[in-house]
Amino acid sequence: MKTGEYYPQESLDAVEYIRQDCGELCKTNAIGVPGPYFDQITVPIDCRALFQNEYIDRGHGLSIAPKTIPKHLHIDFTMNNRLKVSSWYFNEAYLGKTAKMAVWTEQIIEHYISLAKDNKLEGTYGVSETNALRDGLKHAPAGIINGRVLVIGSEIPWVEACALEAGAREVVTLEYGKIVSKHPKIKTMVPDQFRKSYLNKTLGSFDAIVTFSSIEHSGLGRYGDGLNHGETL
């Protein structure tokens, strides 16, 4: 991997400002209690303090996505050296720009919903993964059916289509890049807008949250996002 990469001081300082409000939630050396899928850790969380922290959704300030892990973040990125580091590079700066698919037409969404009903929706990862997600949604009917559903991370609206097919009343998508939704049941937001909506109490509540291969990317810089992977896990 490349060494000696330059990181703006503001980008490095941001992690420490986030850590102040994140508290125990961001301690990557915490020992959890075995759960059905992962170790479970229970810690106090001050949601308002986190949403008031403007560094949470700031970009990394580099012209391209970084290729190396800053030395002072190595422990956080590797979850206290529990994870092996390997190189797989992407540079797709969406933050503050338009998303990969910038306009979601009602026709596209309805087509995706129709394909999902027929077990034929490819999505981003193929039909089998799409149907696995759909099966998961069926196991949470209390939150999905007639619910307001938050989708975190979305390049194309396949997860949104699955949520609507499963009976969601409304879907709100949170994505780094700006998206214009033409579908009456889908709204979109960027991180700064989401954060400010929470603070001014216009965000509202959600009955369910769905995410697929998105949260684990946050804080790595691929999309222009700030380097704070330990804080986003």
C-alpha positions as CSV (number, residue, x, y, z in Angstrom):
1,M,0.0,0.0,0.0
2,K,1.0,3.6,-0.6
3,T,2.7,5.4,2.3
4,G,3.2,9.0,3.2
5,E,-0.2,10.1,2.0
6,Y,-1.1,13.7,3.1
7,Y,-4.2,14.2,5.2
8,P,-5.5,17.8,6.0
9,Q,-5.2,18.6,9.7
10,E,-8.9,19.5,9.9
11,S,-9.7,16.0,8.7
12,L,-7.6,14.5,11.4
13,D,-8.9,16.8,14.1
14,A,-12.5,16.0,13.1
15,V,-12.2,12.4,14.5
16,E,-11.3,13.7,18.0
17,Y,-14.2,16.2,17.9
18,I,-16.5,13.3,17.0
19,R,-15.0,11.0,19.7
20,Q,-15.9,13.6,22.4
21,D,-19.6,13.2,21.7
22,C,-19.4,9.5,20.7
23,G,-18.0,8.4,24.0
24,E,-18.2,4.7,24.8
25,L,-19.9,4.0,21.5
26,C,-16.7,4.6,19.7
27,K,-14.4,2.4,21.8
28,T,-13.3,-0.3,19.5
29,N,-11.7,-2.4,22.2
30,A,-14.9,-3.0,24.1
31,I,-15.7,-6.6,24.8
32,G,-19.3,-7.7,24.0
33,V,-21.6,-10.4,25.0
34,P,-22.1,-13.2,22.5
35,G,-25.3,-12.8,20.4
36,P,-27.0,-14.8,17.7
37,Y,-24.9,-13.2,14.9
38,F,-22.4,-10.8,16.6
39,D,-21.1,-9.8,20.0
40,Q,-23.6,-7.3,21.5
41,I,-22.4,-4.2,23.4
42,T,-24.7,-1.9,25.3
43,V,-23.5,1.6,26.0
44,P,-25.1,5.0,26.7
45,I,-25.7,7.2,23.6
46,D,-26.4,10.9,23.5
47,C,-28.2,11.2,20.1
48,R,-28.7,14.9,20.3
49,A,-25.0,15.5,21.0
50,L,-24.0,13.4,18.0
51,F,-26.5,15.1,15.7
52,Q,-25.2,18.5,16.8
53,N,-21.7,17.6,15.9
54,E,-21.1,19.1,12.5
55,Y,-18.0,17.0,11.9
56,I,-20.1,13.9,11.6
57,D,-21.0,14.4,8.0
58,R,-18.1,16.6,6.8
59,G,-16.0,15.4,3.8
60,H,-12.4,14.3,4.1
61,G,-11.1,17.3,2.2
62,L,-8.9,15.4,-0.3
63,S,-9.1,15.6,-4.1
64,I,-9.5,11.9,-4.4
65,A,-10.4,9.1,-2.0
66,P,-7.5,8.2,0.3
67,K,-5.4,5.1,-0.4
68,T,-4.0,4.5,3.0
69,I,-5.2,4.5,6.6
70,P,-4.0,7.4,8.7
71,K,-1.6,6.0,11.4
72,H,-3.6,7.5,14.3
73,L,-6.8,5.7,13.0
74,H,-5.3,2.3,12.4
75,I,-6.6,0.9,15.8
76,D,-10.1,2.3,15.0
77,F,-10.2,1.0,11.4
78,T,-9.1,-2.5,12.4
79,M,-11.4,-2.7,15.5
80,N,-8.4,-2.8,17.8
81,N,-6.3,-4.9,15.4
82,R,-9.0,-7.6,15.2
83,L,-9.4,-7.1,11.4
84,K,-6.8,-7.9,8.7
85,V,-6.0,-5.0,6.4
86,S,-6.0,-5.5,2.6
87,S,-6.1,-3.1,-0.3
88,W,-9.2,-2.7,-2.6
89,Y,-9.5,0.9,-3.9
90,F,-12.5,2.9,-5.0
91,N,-12.8,6.6,-5.7
92,E,-16.5,7.7,-6.0
93,A,-17.0,11.1,-4.4
94,Y,-20.8,11.5,-4.1
95,L,-20.8,13.7,-0.9
96,G,-22.0,17.2,-1.8
97,K,-22.6,16.1,-5.4
98,T,-25.3,14.1,-7.2
99,A,-25.6,10.4,-6.7
100,K,-24.8,7.6,-9.1
101,M,-28.4,7.5,-10.3
102,A,-29.5,11.1,-9.7
103,V,-33.1,10.8,-10.7
104,W,-35.5,8.0,-9.7
105,T,-38.6,8.1,-11.9
106,E,-41.9,6.6,-10.8
107,Q,-41.6,4.3,-13.9
108,I,-38.3,2.9,-12.7
109,I,-39.5,2.3,-9.2
110,E,-42.7,0.6,-10.3
111,H,-40.7,-1.6,-12.7
112,Y,-38.4,-2.7,-9.9
113,I,-41.4,-3.5,-7.7
114,S,-42.9,-5.6,-10.5
115,L,-39.6,-7.5,-10.9
116,A,-39.4,-8.1,-7.2
117,K,-42.9,-9.6,-7.1
118,D,-41.8,-12.0,-9.8
119,N,-38.6,-12.9,-8.0
120,K,-36.6,-11.4,-10.8
121,L,-35.2,-8.1,-9.4
122,E,-31.4,-8.1,-9.9
123,G,-30.7,-5.1,-7.7
124,T,-27.0,-4.4,-7.2
125,Y,-25.9,-7.9,-6.1
126,G,-28.1,-10.3,-8.1
127,V,-31.5,-11.9,-7.8
128,S,-30.6,-14.3,-4.9
129,E,-29.3,-11.5,-2.7
130,T,-32.4,-9.4,-3.6
131,N,-34.7,-12.2,-2.6
132,A,-32.7,-12.8,0.6
133,L,-33.4,-9.2,1.6
134,R,-37.1,-9.6,0.7
135,D,-37.3,-12.7,2.9
136,G,-35.8,-10.6,5.7
137,L,-38.4,-7.9,5.3
138,K,-41.1,-10.5,5.6
139,H,-39.8,-11.3,9.1
140,A,-40.4,-7.8,10.2
141,P,-44.0,-7.1,9.2
142,A,-44.7,-4.9,12.3
143,G,-42.2,-2.3,11.1
144,I,-42.5,-2.7,7.3
145,I,-46.2,-3.1,6.5
146,N,-47.8,0.3,6.4
147,G,-44.6,1.7,8.0
148,R,-42.3,4.6,7.4
149,V,-39.0,3.0,6.5
150,L,-35.5,4.5,6.4
151,V,-33.1,3.1,3.9
152,I,-29.4,3.9,4.6
153,G,-27.2,4.0,1.5
154,S,-28.5,3.5,-2.0
155,E,-27.0,3.7,-5.5
156,I,-30.0,2.4,-7.3
157,P,-33.5,2.1,-5.7
158,W,-33.7,-1.7,-5.4
159,V,-33.9,-1.8,-1.6
160,E,-36.6,0.9,-1.7
161,A,-38.6,-1.1,-4.3
162,C,-38.4,-4.2,-2.0
163,A,-39.6,-2.2,0.9
164,L,-42.6,-0.8,-1.0
165,E,-43.3,-4.3,-2.4
166,A,-43.3,-5.6,1.2
167,G,-46.0,-3.0,2.1
168,A,-44.2,0.1,3.3
169,R,-46.3,3.3,3.4
170,E,-43.3,5.6,2.8
171,V,-39.6,5.2,2.3
172,V,-36.9,7.8,3.1
173,T,-33.5,7.2,1.6
174,L,-30.4,8.6,3.2
175,E,-27.5,8.9,0.7
176,Y,-24.3,10.9,0.4
177,G,-25.2,12.1,-3.1
178,K,-28.3,14.2,-4.0
179,I,-31.2,12.2,-5.5
180,V,-34.4,13.5,-7.0
181,S,-37.3,11.0,-6.4
182,K,-40.3,11.3,-8.7
183,H,-42.1,8.5,-6.8
184,P,-44.8,9.8,-4.4
185,K,-43.8,7.2,-1.7
186,I,-40.1,7.8,-1.7
187,K,-38.3,10.8,-0.3
188,T,-34.5,11.3,-0.3
189,M,-32.1,13.1,2.0
190,V,-28.3,13.8,2.2
191,P,-26.5,13.6,5.6
192,D,-26.5,17.3,6.5
193,Q,-30.2,17.6,5.7
194,F,-30.9,14.5,7.8
195,R,-28.9,15.8,10.7
196,K,-30.5,19.3,10.7
197,S,-34.0,17.8,10.3
198,Y,-33.4,15.8,13.5
199,L,-32.3,18.9,15.3
200,N,-35.2,21.0,14.3
201,K,-37.6,18.1,15.0
202,T,-39.0,17.8,11.5
203,L,-37.4,14.4,10.7
204,G,-40.1,12.4,12.3
205,S,-39.8,8.8,13.4
206,F,-39.3,5.5,11.5
207,D,-40.9,2.1,12.0
208,A,-38.0,0.2,10.4
209,I,-34.5,0.8,9.1
210,V,-33.1,-1.2,6.2
211,T,-29.5,-1.1,4.9
212,F,-27.6,-3.4,2.6
213,S,-23.9,-3.2,2.1
214,S,-23.7,0.5,3.1
215,I,-22.9,1.2,6.7
216,E,-19.7,-0.7,6.7
217,H,-18.4,1.6,3.9
218,S,-19.0,4.9,5.8
219,G,-16.0,6.7,7.2
220,L,-13.5,5.1,4.7
221,G,-13.5,8.1,2.4
222,R,-14.7,6.3,-0.8
223,Y,-17.6,8.6,-1.3
224,G,-15.9,11.8,-0.1
225,D,-16.9,11.1,3.5
226,G,-14.7,12.0,6.4
227,L,-12.3,9.4,7.7
228,N,-13.9,8.2,10.9
229,H,-14.6,4.5,10.5
230,G,-14.3,3.7,14.2
231,E,-17.0,6.3,14.8
232,T,-19.4,5.0,12.2
233,L,-19.3,1.4,13.2
